Amino acid sequence: MIDLQHPMAVLATRLLRAVIEAPVAPKLARQARPARQASGDDLAGQYSGFFGGGVSPAGRPRLPIQRHVHIHGGTF
């Protein structure tokens, strides 16, 4: 059971989460990567193109901002 009188539980109810999330949210947002240009020769001949740009939907689902802040030393 969680003791709601514990100082950490009381602090968690008094924190203004929006104040903490506002500066952290832009740093954790998905960001587009610039495409890289590659060219060269291989067995099929010469090639040239842009690769790896954009925002990838692949990978693990994102964690909530509260969990990120908690993992990195904050309290939520």
QUIFENZI-V937931 format. One record per residue. N is the residue number from 1. PHI is phi in whole degrees, -180 to 180 (999 if undefined). PSI is psi in whole degrees, 0 to 359 (NA if undefined). Layout:
n->N phi->PHI psi->PSI
n->N phi->PHI psi->PSI
This chain:
n->1 phi->999 psi->150
n->2 phi->-94 psi->128
n->3 phi->-83 psi->108
n->4 phi->-71 psi->352
n->5 phi->-93 psi->353
n->6 phi->-63 psi->140
n->7 phi->-55 psi->323
n->8 phi->-70 psi->324
n->9 phi->-68 psi->321
n->10 phi->-66 psi->317
n->11 phi->-62 psi->319
n->12 phi->-62 psi->329
n->13 phi->-79 psi->340
n->14 phi->-98 psi->348
n->15 phi->-70 psi->140
n->16 phi->-90 psi->96
n->17 phi->-61 psi->324
n->18 phi->-62 psi->325
n->19 phi->-68 psi->325
n->20 phi->-79 psi->320
n->21 phi->-71 psi->328
n->22 phi->-56 psi->311
n->23 phi->-77 psi->341
n->24 phi->-87 psi->326
n->25 phi->-56 psi->315
n->26 phi->-63 psi->329
n->27 phi->-73 psi->335
n->28 phi->-99 psi->359
n->29 phi->-72 psi->150
n->30 phi->-66 psi->135
n->31 phi->-122 psi->142
n->32 phi->-73 psi->137
n->33 phi->-94 psi->141
n->34 phi->-71 psi->145
n->35 phi->-73 psi->148
n->36 phi->-107 psi->140
n->37 phi->-92 psi->134
n->38 phi->-133 psi->144
n->39 phi->-153 psi->157
n->40 phi->165 psi->197
n->41 phi->-120 psi->142
n->42 phi->-142 psi->194
n->43 phi->-65 psi->336
n->44 phi->-90 psi->357
n->45 phi->116 psi->202
n->46 phi->-83 psi->149
n->47 phi->-141 psi->157
n->48 phi->-155 psi->139
n->49 phi->178 psi->177
n->50 phi->-109 psi->137
n->51 phi->-136 psi->150
n->52 phi->77 psi->17
n->53 phi->-94 psi->165
n->54 phi->99 psi->191
n->55 phi->-109 psi->124
n->56 phi->-90 psi->130
n->57 phi->-85 psi->357
n->58 phi->-76 psi->163
n->59 phi->104 psi->187
n->60 phi->-70 psi->143
n->61 phi->-61 psi->150
n->62 phi->-71 psi->150
n->63 phi->-90 psi->153
n->64 phi->-64 psi->153
n->65 phi->-59 psi->322
n->66 phi->-59 psi->320
n->67 phi->-68 psi->320
n->68 phi->-60 psi->313
n->69 phi->-64 psi->320
n->70 phi->-64 psi->316
n->71 phi->-62 psi->323
n->72 phi->-92 psi->19
n->73 phi->112 psi->354
n->74 phi->-85 psi->174
n->75 phi->-121 psi->130
n->76 phi->-133 psi->NA
